[in-house]
Amino acid sequence: DTEVTQTPKHLVMGMTNKKSLKCEQHMGHRAMYWYKQKAKKPPELMFVYSYEKLSINESVPSRFSPECPNSSLLNLHLHALQPEDSALYLCASSQDPLQRASYNEQFFGPGTRLTVL
Amino acid sequence: QQQVKQSPQSLIVQKGGISIINCAYENTAFDYFPWYQQFPGKGPALLIAIRPDVSEKKEGRFTISFNKSAKQFSLHIMDSQPGDSATYFCAAISNFGNEKLTFGTGTRLTIIP
């Protein structure tokens, strides 16, 4: 299994809703990432988990709350979002963040298209 | 500086032609330079990558040229095909830093018959 899966594919939510995005990989990767991508822009890093611990938070607003329940799963909990948070949310994983001898390719999932009304 | 500058923003190439996308970086700590290809509705996928100790890497129709002194690198797609129509992002990362990929701004490539 060499893919990263994300659910749901599409999500529409109101500003008062609470929802969660889910990401799963079964490649034995120990680093997992959340990115946000606006139309015609590159992905922007939000969070990095390394060995199930949050290692990078790119000053993301607290209305986005990541969670890594185990080495295969990554969640992004959403609460009180704003319309400007509408975007494609990408999950990625890479093999071993402690392995510095070679580049750890980041494998991306297909994303969740989020619309905040 | 963490920027990676990419040009052109969009590119139209005739089928069978050569597509060329250019990137430049400032941070000399970068030591790995991947190119990602993204189709509409999909996540980015690694296409080809290069380390700065080589000047060129070729995989099939895709070639990266790297100029370390100028801090520039480029992607060449030979015999471009309609199936190559996608958005291409160059990127850079420091292997001894954290896991942060610094992306270029992207090039939307369209191959016309």
Boltz contact constraints between the chains, C-beta under 6 A:
constraints:
  - contact:
      token1: [A, 31]
      token2: [B, 99]
      max_distance: 6.0
  - contact:
      token1: [A, 42]
      token2: [B, 89]
      max_distance: 6.0
  - contact:
      token1: [A, 42]
      token2: [B, 103]
      max_distance: 6.0
  - contact:
      token1: [A, 42]
      token2: [B, 106]
      max_distance: 6.0
  - contact:
      token1: [A, 45]
      token2: [B, 100]
      max_distance: 6.0
  - contact:
      token1: [A, 48]
      token2: [B, 99]
      max_distance: 6.0
  - contact:
      token1: [A, 56]
      token2: [B, 98]
      max_distance: 6.0
  - contact:
      token1: [A, 90]
      token2: [B, 43]
      max_distance: 6.0
  - contact:
      token1: [A, 97]
      token2: [B, 99]
      max_distance: 6.0
  - contact:
      token1: [A, 100]
      token2: [B, 95]
      max_distance: 6.0
  - contact:
      token1: [A, 100]
      token2: [B, 96]
      max_distance: 6.0
  - contact:
      token1: [A, 103]
      token2: [B, 32]
      max_distance: 6.0
  - contact:
      token1: [A, 105]
      token2: [B, 46]
      max_distance: 6.0
  - contact:
      token1: [A, 108]
      token2: [B, 43]
      max_distance: 6.0
  - contact:
      token1: [A, 108]
      token2: [B, 44]
      max_distance: 6.0
  - contact:
      token1: [A, 109]
      token2: [B, 43]
      max_distance: 6.0
  - contact:
      token1: [A, 110]
      token2: [B, 42]
      max_distance: 6.0
  - contact:
      token1: [A, 110]
      token2: [B, 43]
      max_distance: 6.0
  - contact:
      token1: [A, 111]
      token2: [B, 43]
      max_distance: 6.0
